[in-house]
Amino acid sequence: MPTHDDETPDEPLFRGLGDAPGDGPEADGAPEDDATDATASPGSTTGDESAAAGATTATRRRRRVKVTRWARFKAWCKRHKALVILLTILLLLIAIILGWLWYLNRQIGNIPRFDLDLDREGRPAKVENNSVNILLMGVDDPDGLPNVGPDLKKQISSGDWRAGSFRSDSLMVLHINSDRQSAQLVSIPRDSWVEVPGHGKAKINAALSFGGPSLAAQTVEDHFNLRIDHMVLIDFQGFKDLTDVLGGVSVYISSEASQRLSQGAWPTGMRNLNGEEALLYVRQRHGLARGDFDRVQRQQAYLKAVLDKTVSRGTLLNPLKVTNLLEEIGDFIAVDEGFSNSEIRDLAIASRGLHSGAIRFVTVPNNGTGRAGNQSIVVLDDERAIDMFDAIQKDQFESWYARNDVDEMPAGGRVD
C-alpha cells in the first residue's frame, strides 16, 4: 500500500495570522503530498527516473510554498488597507526627505574653496579644547562695482592672487565655545594699524589686498596671538540677495541718519530692511557720530538680525526657504579648503541651539583714532586685545568681560 510522508505546515507570514481560506495546497484539489513513495516492483522504474521524479516533486513543493506565502501577504494587505497606505506614505516621505538632505549637502559642496596656508614657524598654538575660531572678512571691489562675487570666485579658484584686486571692508573673529551654546563676535576696525608680514606697518585691511586670504589670516594670528581655525570670505554685495530671500530683516534705528536713498533720512525706530536698504545700512560711515566704530556696530546689528531671522521657526520649518537660503549663501561666500562639508554640517547641527542672545558682539580694545603720516588709523590697545583673545580661545571670555570695559553693541542691536 502507498504511504504519505508527514509534512509540517508552513509558518504564517506574520505571527498570529492563519492561512487564508483557499491558501493551502488542498485547495488545488491535490493530495497533501504529491511525492507518494510507492513500493516499486522490480524493473518497474530505473534509479534515474526515480531521482528525476523526486527533483520535480521538490520543485513543485517550493513553488507552492512561494505562492502560499505571497497569497497570505496579499490577504494580510487586504485586511489592513489603512496600515498599508500609512506605511507607503511614510516610506515616500522618508525618500523625499533623504533626497532633500542629499541636495542640501550638495549645495554645501558647491561653496567655493580657497587655499589657506598658515603653517609657519612661530604660529600660535591651538588651545586644547573643542572651540572654533573663524575669521570672517567682507570683501569689496576697489572700484565699488557689484561684480565682486564672480570675480572673487574666479581668482580664488585660480590660486593666483593679484595684489590690489580686492579690499577687505570688514573683519570679524567668530569664536564658538566648546559647548556650542555661546559665542563671541569680535569686530576689528578695518583701519587698525598693525604689522603686515613682509610689508611693514599698514592698515589691517591691506593684508588681503597685498597677499590674499593667507596673508590676511597670518596678520590676525600674529598680531593678536590667536590661532585661526577657518576663514570665510563674504561678498557684502550678496547680503542684498540674502536679505531678500529672508523676506527682509528688522533693525532698530536709534537716531535719524541720512541715507543715500531717494526718501532721505530714516526715522527712529524698528525698520524692516529690504536687500538694497540692508546694503546701505552696513556700508554707511559718514554721518554717524562715531564714524567707523558705529559702522562696525551696524554690521553686528545686521548679522544679529540675519541670525534671528534664519533660526526663526518661519525659516527653519519652511523647506523652500531653507533650500533658497543655502543656494544663496553659496553665491556670496567662500571658505578655506580645510573647512569640509562634514565639518560645516556638524558645526551647524551642534550649534543649532545658538541664538543671538547667547552671542557677545564686541569691538576689539582700542585707543580710538590717530594718524600715521597722512593716514587716519585706529590705534589698537594691543595688551588688552591680546589678553581678551587669550580668554576667548580658552572659553573664558565671560570672566574677562566681568573685569574689563569693552565696546559692546547695545542691547537689542539699537545702534545709530
C-alpha positions as CSV (number, residue, x, y, z in Angstrom):
1,M,0.0,0.0,0.0
2,P,1.3,3.6,-0.8
3,T,2.2,5.7,2.2
4,H,2.3,9.6,2.6
5,D,5.2,11.5,4.1
6,D,4.4,13.6,7.1
7,E,4.5,17.3,6.2
8,T,4.8,20.2,8.7
9,P,2.5,23.1,7.8
10,D,4.3,26.3,6.7
11,E,4.7,29.1,9.3
12,P,2.3,32.0,8.7
13,L,4.0,35.1,7.1
14,F,3.0,37.3,10.0
15,R,2.9,35.9,13.5
16,G,-0.7,35.2,14.6
17,L,-2.0,35.1,11.1
18,G,-3.5,31.7,10.0
19,D,-4.0,30.5,6.4
20,A,-6.4,32.5,4.4
21,P,-9.3,30.3,3.1
22,G,-8.2,28.5,-0.1
23,D,-4.5,29.1,0.5
24,G,-3.5,25.6,1.5
25,P,-2.3,23.0,-1.0
26,E,-5.6,21.1,-0.6
27,A,-7.4,24.0,-2.3
28,D,-6.0,22.9,-5.6
29,G,-7.6,19.5,-5.2
30,A,-4.2,17.9,-5.0
31,P,-3.4,15.3,-2.4
32,E,-1.4,16.6,0.6
33,D,1.8,15.3,-0.8
34,D,2.4,14.6,-4.4
35,A,5.6,12.7,-3.5
36,T,4.0,9.3,-2.9
37,D,6.6,6.8,-2.3
38,A,5.1,3.7,-3.7
39,T,6.9,0.5,-3.4
40,A,8.2,-0.2,-6.9
41,S,8.1,-3.7,-8.3
42,P,11.4,-4.9,-9.7
43,G,12.0,-3.5,-13.1
44,S,9.1,-1.0,-13.0
45,T,11.3,2.1,-12.8
46,T,15.0,2.9,-13.1
47,G,17.0,4.8,-10.4
48,D,17.5,7.8,-12.7
49,E,13.7,8.1,-13.2
50,S,13.1,8.0,-9.5
51,A,15.6,10.7,-8.9
52,A,14.1,12.9,-11.6
53,A,10.6,12.4,-10.2
54,G,11.9,13.4,-6.7
55,A,13.5,16.6,-8.0
56,T,10.3,17.6,-9.9
57,T,8.3,17.0,-6.7
58,A,10.7,19.1,-4.6
59,T,10.5,22.0,-7.2
60,R,6.7,21.9,-7.2
61,R,6.6,21.9,-3.4
62,R,8.9,25.0,-3.2
63,R,6.7,26.8,-5.8
64,R,3.6,26.0,-3.8
65,V,5.3,27.4,-0.7
66,K,6.2,30.7,-2.5
67,V,2.7,31.0,-3.9
68,T,1.2,30.3,-0.5
69,R,3.3,33.0,1.2
70,W,2.5,35.6,-1.4
71,A,-1.2,34.8,-1.2
72,R,-1.0,35.2,2.6
73,F,0.8,38.6,2.2
74,K,-1.9,39.8,-0.2
75,A,-4.6,38.6,2.1
76,W,-3.0,40.5,5.0
77,C,-2.7,43.7,3.0
78,K,-6.4,43.5,2.1
79,R,-7.3,43.1,5.8
80,H,-5.1,46.1,6.8
81,K,-5.5,48.6,4.0
82,A,-5.3,51.6,6.2
83,L,-2.0,50.5,7.7
84,V,-0.5,49.6,4.3
85,I,-1.5,53.1,2.9
86,L,0.1,54.8,6.0
87,L,3.3,52.8,5.7
88,T,3.5,53.6,2.0
89,I,3.1,57.3,2.6
90,L,5.7,57.1,5.4
91,L,8.2,55.5,3.1
92,L,7.6,58.1,0.4
93,L,8.1,60.9,2.9
94,I,11.4,59.3,4.1
95,A,12.6,59.0,0.5
96,I,11.7,62.7,-0.2
97,I,13.5,63.9,3.0
98,L,16.6,61.9,2.2
99,G,16.6,63.3,-1.3
100,W,16.2,66.8,0.0
101,L,19.0,66.3,2.6
102,W,21.3,65.0,-0.2
103,Y,20.5,68.1,-2.3
104,L,21.3,70.4,0.6
105,N,24.6,68.6,1.2
106,R,25.4,69.1,-2.4
107,Q,24.7,72.8,-2.0
108,I,27.3,73.0,0.8
109,G,29.7,71.2,-1.5
110,N,29.1,73.9,-4.1
111,I,30.5,76.7,-1.9
112,P,33.8,77.9,-3.4
113,R,37.0,76.9,-1.6
114,F,40.4,78.6,-1.4
115,D,43.8,77.6,-0.2
116,L,44.7,78.8,3.3
117,D,48.4,78.3,4.1
118,L,49.1,79.2,7.7
119,D,51.9,76.7,8.5
120,R,55.0,78.6,9.6
121,E,57.4,78.8,12.4
122,G,56.1,80.6,15.5
123,R,52.4,80.1,14.6
124,P,50.2,80.5,17.7
125,A,49.4,77.1,19.3
126,K,46.0,75.5,19.2
127,V,44.3,75.7,22.6
128,E,43.3,72.2,23.7
129,N,39.6,72.4,23.6
130,N,36.8,71.9,21.1
131,S,36.2,75.6,20.4
132,V,36.4,77.1,16.9
133,N,37.9,80.4,15.7
134,I,36.6,81.6,12.3
135,L,37.9,84.7,10.6
136,L,35.2,86.5,8.6
137,M,36.2,89.0,6.1
138,G,33.9,91.2,4.0
139,V,35.3,91.7,0.5
140,D,34.6,94.6,-1.9
141,D,36.0,95.6,-5.3
142,P,38.3,98.6,-5.0
143,D,36.1,100.4,-7.6
144,G,32.9,99.6,-5.6
145,L,31.3,97.8,-8.5
146,P,28.8,95.0,-7.7
147,N,30.7,92.2,-9.5
148,V,32.9,91.1,-6.6
149,G,31.3,87.7,-6.3
150,P,32.1,86.3,-9.8
151,D,35.5,88.0,-9.8
152,L,36.4,86.7,-6.4
153,K,35.4,83.1,-7.2
154,K,37.4,83.2,-10.4
155,Q,40.5,84.5,-8.7
156,I,40.5,82.2,-5.7
157,S,39.8,79.2,-7.9
158,S,42.9,80.0,-10.0
159,G,45.1,80.2,-6.9
160,D,46.8,83.3,-8.3
161,W,46.1,86.3,-6.1
162,R,46.7,89.6,-7.8
163,A,47.6,92.4,-5.4
164,G,45.1,95.2,-5.2
165,S,42.3,93.1,-6.8
166,F,40.1,93.3,-3.7
167,R,39.9,95.2,-0.4
168,S,38.6,94.0,3.0
169,D,35.8,96.2,4.1
170,S,35.2,94.4,7.5
171,L,37.0,91.9,9.7
172,M,35.4,89.8,12.4
173,V,36.6,86.9,14.5
174,L,33.8,84.5,15.4
175,H,34.6,82.2,18.4
176,I,32.2,79.4,19.0
177,N,32.6,77.9,22.5
178,S,33.3,74.2,23.1
179,D,29.7,73.7,24.4
180,R,28.3,75.2,21.1
181,Q,25.8,77.2,23.3
182,S,27.6,80.5,23.4
183,A,29.9,82.6,21.1
184,Q,31.7,85.9,20.7
185,L,31.8,88.0,17.6
186,V,34.8,90.4,17.7
187,S,35.0,93.2,15.1
188,I,38.4,94.6,14.1
189,P,38.1,98.0,12.5
190,R,39.5,98.0,9.0
191,D,41.8,100.9,9.7
192,S,43.5,99.2,12.6
193,W,47.3,99.8,12.4
194,V,49.2,96.6,12.5
195,E,52.4,94.9,11.2
196,V,51.6,93.0,8.0
197,P,54.2,90.2,7.5
198,G,56.6,91.2,4.7
199,H,55.0,94.7,4.2
200,G,55.7,96.6,7.4
201,K,53.1,98.7,9.2
202,A,49.8,99.2,7.4
203,K,46.1,99.2,7.9
204,I,44.9,95.6,8.7
205,N,42.6,95.5,5.6
206,A,45.6,96.0,3.4
207,A,46.8,92.5,4.2
208,L,44.1,90.9,2.0
209,S,44.9,93.3,-0.8
210,F,48.6,92.6,-0.6
211,G,48.6,88.8,-0.4
212,G,45.2,87.3,-0.3
213,P,43.4,85.2,2.4
214,S,46.6,83.5,3.8
215,L,48.4,86.8,4.5
216,A,45.3,88.3,6.0
217,A,44.8,85.4,8.4
218,Q,48.5,85.3,9.3
219,T,48.3,89.1,10.1
220,V,45.5,88.5,12.5
221,E,47.2,85.4,14.1
222,D,50.5,87.2,14.6
223,H,49.1,90.5,15.9
224,F,46.7,89.0,18.4
225,N,48.4,85.7,19.2
226,L,45.2,83.9,18.1
227,R,45.0,80.6,16.3
228,I,42.6,80.8,13.3
229,D,40.9,77.5,12.5
230,H,38.9,78.6,9.4
231,M,38.3,81.6,7.2
232,V,35.2,82.8,5.4
233,L,35.3,85.4,2.7
234,I,32.0,87.3,2.3
235,D,30.8,89.3,-0.6
236,F,28.8,92.1,1.1
237,Q,27.1,92.8,-2.1
238,G,25.5,89.4,-1.8
239,F,23.9,90.4,1.5
240,K,21.3,92.2,-0.6
241,D,20.1,89.0,-2.1
242,L,20.3,87.1,1.2
243,T,18.1,89.7,2.9
244,D,15.5,89.4,0.2
245,V,15.5,85.6,0.5
246,L,14.7,86.0,4.2
247,G,11.9,88.4,3.4
248,G,13.8,91.4,4.9
249,V,15.5,91.8,8.3
250,S,14.5,94.1,11.1
251,V,16.9,96.5,12.7
252,Y,16.5,99.4,15.2
253,I,17.5,102.9,14.1
254,S,18.2,104.8,17.3
255,S,18.5,108.3,15.8
256,E,17.8,109.8,12.4
257,A,20.6,109.1,10.0
258,S,20.9,110.4,6.5
259,Q,20.9,107.6,3.9
260,R,21.8,107.6,0.2
261,L,18.2,106.9,-0.7
262,S,15.6,108.9,-2.5
263,Q,13.4,109.1,0.5
264,G,16.1,110.8,2.6
265,A,16.6,110.1,6.3
266,W,15.2,107.0,8.0
267,P,13.1,107.8,11.1
268,T,14.0,106.4,14.6
269,G,12.6,103.0,15.5
270,M,12.4,99.5,14.1
271,R,12.7,99.2,10.3
272,N,12.4,96.1,8.1
273,L,15.2,96.4,5.6
274,N,15.0,95.0,2.1
275,G,18.2,94.0,0.3
276,E,19.1,97.4,-1.1
277,E,18.5,99.1,2.2
278,A,20.5,96.5,4.1
279,L,23.5,97.1,1.9
280,L,23.3,100.8,2.5
281,Y,22.9,100.2,6.3
282,V,26.0,98.1,6.7
283,R,28.2,100.3,4.5
284,Q,27.3,103.8,5.8
285,R,30.1,105.5,7.7
286,H,29.7,109.3,7.1
287,G,27.1,111.0,9.1
288,L,27.4,108.6,12.0
289,A,28.5,110.1,15.3
290,R,31.5,107.7,15.8
291,G,32.2,107.0,12.2
292,D,33.8,103.6,11.6
293,F,33.0,102.4,15.1
294,D,29.3,102.9,14.6
295,R,29.6,101.3,11.2
296,V,31.1,98.3,12.8
297,Q,28.2,98.0,15.2
298,R,25.7,98.4,12.3
299,Q,27.4,95.3,10.7
300,Q,27.0,93.5,14.0
301,A,23.3,94.5,14.3
302,Y,22.7,93.3,10.8
303,L,24.3,89.9,11.4
304,K,22.3,89.6,14.6
305,A,19.1,90.3,12.6
306,V,20.0,87.8,9.9
307,L,20.7,85.1,12.6
308,D,17.4,85.8,14.4
309,K,15.5,85.5,11.1
310,T,17.4,82.4,10.0
311,V,16.8,80.4,13.2
312,S,13.2,81.5,13.4
313,R,10.5,78.9,13.1
314,G,9.2,80.6,9.9
315,T,12.5,79.8,8.2
316,L,13.7,76.5,9.6
317,L,10.3,74.9,9.2
318,N,10.0,76.1,5.6
319,P,11.9,73.7,3.3
320,L,11.7,76.1,0.4
321,K,13.2,78.9,2.4
322,V,16.0,76.7,3.8
323,T,16.8,75.5,0.2
324,N,16.8,79.0,-1.2
325,L,18.9,80.2,1.7
326,L,21.6,77.6,1.1
327,E,21.6,78.2,-2.6
328,E,22.0,82.0,-2.0
329,I,24.8,81.5,0.6
330,G,26.9,79.6,-2.0
331,D,26.8,82.7,-4.2
332,F,28.4,85.2,-1.8
333,I,30.7,83.3,0.5
334,A,33.9,81.2,0.0
335,V,35.6,79.1,2.7
336,D,39.0,77.6,3.1
337,E,39.8,74.1,1.8
338,G,40.1,72.7,5.3
339,F,36.5,73.6,6.1
340,S,35.0,70.4,4.8
341,N,31.3,69.7,4.1
342,S,31.1,67.4,7.1
343,E,32.7,69.9,9.5
344,I,30.4,72.7,8.3
345,R,27.4,70.3,8.7
346,D,28.4,69.0,12.1
347,L,29.2,72.6,13.4
348,A,25.8,73.8,12.2
349,I,23.9,70.9,13.8
350,A,25.9,71.2,17.1
351,S,25.2,74.9,17.2
352,R,21.6,74.8,16.2
353,G,20.6,76.0,19.7
354,L,22.8,79.0,19.5
355,H,20.8,82.2,19.2
356,S,21.8,85.8,19.1
357,G,21.1,86.3,22.8
358,A,24.0,83.9,23.6
359,I,26.5,85.8,21.4
360,R,28.5,88.8,22.6
361,F,29.0,91.4,19.9
362,V,32.1,93.5,20.7
363,T,34.8,95.6,19.1
364,V,38.5,94.8,19.8
365,P,40.0,97.0,22.5
366,N,41.5,100.2,21.1
367,N,42.5,103.7,22.0
368,G,40.5,105.5,19.4
369,T,41.7,107.1,16.2
370,G,45.1,108.6,15.4
371,R,47.4,109.5,12.5
372,A,50.1,107.6,10.7
373,G,51.6,110.1,8.3
374,N,48.7,111.4,6.2
375,Q,46.5,108.3,7.1
376,S,43.7,108.2,9.6
377,I,44.1,105.0,11.6
378,V,42.7,103.1,14.6
379,V,45.2,102.7,17.4
380,L,44.7,99.3,19.0
381,D,45.2,98.6,22.7
382,D,47.4,95.6,22.0
383,E,47.9,94.4,25.6
384,R,44.2,94.3,26.3
385,A,43.3,92.9,22.9
386,I,45.8,90.0,23.2
387,D,44.6,89.4,26.8
388,M,40.9,89.4,25.6
389,F,41.6,86.9,22.7
390,D,43.6,84.7,25.1
391,A,40.5,84.5,27.3
392,I,38.2,84.0,24.3
393,Q,40.1,81.0,22.9
394,K,40.1,79.4,26.4
395,D,36.3,79.8,26.6
396,Q,36.8,82.2,29.5
397,F,35.5,85.4,27.9
398,E,32.7,86.0,30.5
399,S,35.3,86.0,33.2
400,W,37.4,88.6,31.3
401,Y,34.3,90.6,30.4
402,A,33.4,90.9,34.1
403,R,36.7,92.6,34.8
404,N,37.2,94.8,31.8
405,D,35.4,97.5,29.8
406,V,34.8,96.8,26.2
407,D,32.9,98.5,23.4
408,E,29.8,96.2,23.0
409,M,26.9,96.5,20.7
410,P,23.9,98.0,22.7
411,A,21.3,95.5,23.8
412,G,18.8,94.6,21.1
413,G,21.1,95.9,18.4
414,R,20.0,99.5,19.0
415,V,22.8,101.3,17.2
416,D,23.0,104.6,15.3
